[in-house]
Amino acid sequence: MSGEQPKAPLIPYNADMRLNPAEQDTILAASALLPAGSHVWLFGSRVNNQALGGDIDLWIELPLPLTPLAKAQLRSALVAAIWQVIGEQRIDIVFSQAGQNDDRLIIKEARQHGVRLA
């Protein structure tokens, strides 16, 4: 065994979340590009079935600090991996570091209303 903790079980498909199972699976597959121990949440209008339209908002909590350049490269790689499967659409990604105080309003919103995908 590698000593790595198993990932928390993913939520079952949620009809109130406006991502279909294939989109959820695509995001899960793309999360393999993230450092081990990272977590991915969907937040924003896509977790509200009453909302219309909207981009895909992802909050990624990283286990370690990354430089701005590394975050930009990771963001590009994730978006490209997702687009290859579901096509081009707006995807917003915000990063934070686990265990660090982050009082940005967008992070507070993601923590309060986000749905964990990976």
C-alpha positions in Angstrom: 0.0 0.0 0.0 1.2 3.5 -0.8 0.1 5.0 2.5 -2.2 7.4 0.7 -5.6 7.9 2.2 -8.4 6.7 0.0 -10.5 9.5 -1.5 -13.9 10.1 0.1 -16.7 8.4 -1.8 -18.2 10.6 -4.5 -21.7 11.7 -4.1 -24.2 9.8 -6.2 -25.7 11.7 -9.1 -27.7 14.6 -7.8 -30.6 15.8 -9.9 -30.5 19.2 -8.2 -26.9 19.7 -9.4 -26.9 20.8 -13.0 -24.1 18.6 -14.2 -25.1 15.3 -15.8 -23.3 12.1 -14.8 -21.0 12.3 -17.9 -19.9 15.8 -16.9 -19.3 14.7 -13.3 -17.2 11.8 -14.5 -15.2 14.1 -16.8 -14.4 16.5 -14.0 -13.5 13.5 -11.8 -11.1 12.2 -14.5 -9.6 15.6 -15.0 -8.9 15.8 -11.2 -6.2 13.2 -11.7 -4.1 16.1 -13.0 -4.2 17.6 -9.5 -1.6 17.0 -6.8 -2.5 14.1 -4.5 -4.8 15.1 -1.7 -6.6 17.8 -3.7 -10.3 18.2 -3.4 -12.8 19.5 -6.0 -16.1 21.2 -5.4 -18.8 22.4 -7.7 -20.4 25.7 -6.6 -22.4 28.6 -8.0 -25.4 28.4 -10.2 -24.8 24.8 -11.2 -25.7 23.6 -7.7 -29.0 25.4 -7.9 -31.5 23.5 -10.1 -33.7 26.6 -10.2 -31.0 28.8 -11.8 -30.7 29.1 -15.6 -27.5 29.0 -17.7 -24.3 29.6 -15.9 -20.7 28.5 -16.2 -19.1 25.6 -14.3 -17.6 27.0 -11.1 -15.0 24.7 -9.5 -13.2 25.3 -6.2 -10.1 23.3 -5.9 -8.5 22.9 -2.5 -4.8 22.1 -2.8 -2.8 20.3 -0.1 0.3 22.4 -0.8 1.2 25.9 -2.1 1.7 26.4 -5.8 3.2 29.4 -7.6 0.9 31.6 -9.6 2.5 30.2 -12.8 1.9 26.6 -11.6 -1.8 27.4 -10.8 -2.2 29.0 -14.3 -0.7 25.9 -16.0 -2.9 23.6 -13.9 -6.0 25.6 -14.6 -5.3 25.4 -18.4 -4.6 21.7 -18.3 -7.9 21.0 -16.3 -10.0 23.1 -18.7 -8.4 21.5 -21.7 -9.1 18.0 -20.3 -12.7 18.9 -19.6 -13.3 20.6 -22.9 -12.0 17.5 -24.8 -14.9 15.6 -23.5 -17.8 18.0 -23.0 -16.9 20.7 -25.4 -16.0 24.3 -24.9 -18.0 26.1 -22.3 -17.1 28.6 -19.6 -15.3 27.0 -16.7 -14.1 29.1 -13.7 -11.6 27.6 -11.3 -10.6 29.1 -8.0 -7.8 27.6 -5.9 -7.2 27.7 -2.2 -4.8 25.9 0.1 -6.0 23.4 2.7 -5.4 24.5 6.2 -4.8 28.1 5.3 -7.2 30.9 6.3 -8.8 32.2 3.1 -11.5 34.8 3.7 -12.2 35.6 0.0 -16.0 35.8 -0.5 -15.9 33.3 -3.4 -14.2 30.7 -1.1 -16.8 31.3 1.6 -19.6 30.8 -1.0 -18.0 27.6 -2.2 -17.5 26.3 1.3 -21.1 27.0 2.2 -22.9 25.8 -0.9 -20.4 23.7 -2.8 -20.9 20.0 -3.6 -17.8 17.9 -3.5 -17.0 16.1 -6.7 -13.5 14.6 -6.0 
